[in-house]
């Protein structure tokens, strides 16, 4: 983002409006600004390598999570375990786990020990 801001500053040194625009976008549209930065300055080959690495990390986390569920330290019922396993297997990446609601009804997943 700094390189992007510097580019704008160099292009429009006499115009403070461009810098105000960059500041506004960065402050209010953080995710969009990050995407713009990635598209402009991040090499596609480096991004794809990072993407593969991140996916591998989520797959390993999912595998370890499913092992923990299988060990059942929380003493889940078979239905609860099945629901959690389906949710973990259905998620495309780690973020999907938090974006999608449980299809089993959240109230049934209250863990009582």
KAFEN-V413225 format. One record per pair of residues at least 24 apart in sequence whose ideal C-beta (glycine too) atoms are under 7 Angstrom apart, sorted by sequence separation. I is the first residue (numbers start at 1). J is the second residue. D is the distance in Angstrom with one decimal. If there is no record, write none. Layout:
# KAFEN-V413225
i: [I:I]
j: [J:J]
d: [D:D]
This chain:
# KAFEN-V413225
i: [1:62:83:80:1:4:61:58:1:4:58:4:74:3:55:75:74]
j: [26:88:109:109:33:37:94:93:37:40:94:41:111:41:93:113:113]
d: [6.1:5.7:6.6:6.0:6.2:5.8:6.6:5.3:5.0:6.2:4.3:6.9:5.4:5.8:6.7:6.3:7.0]
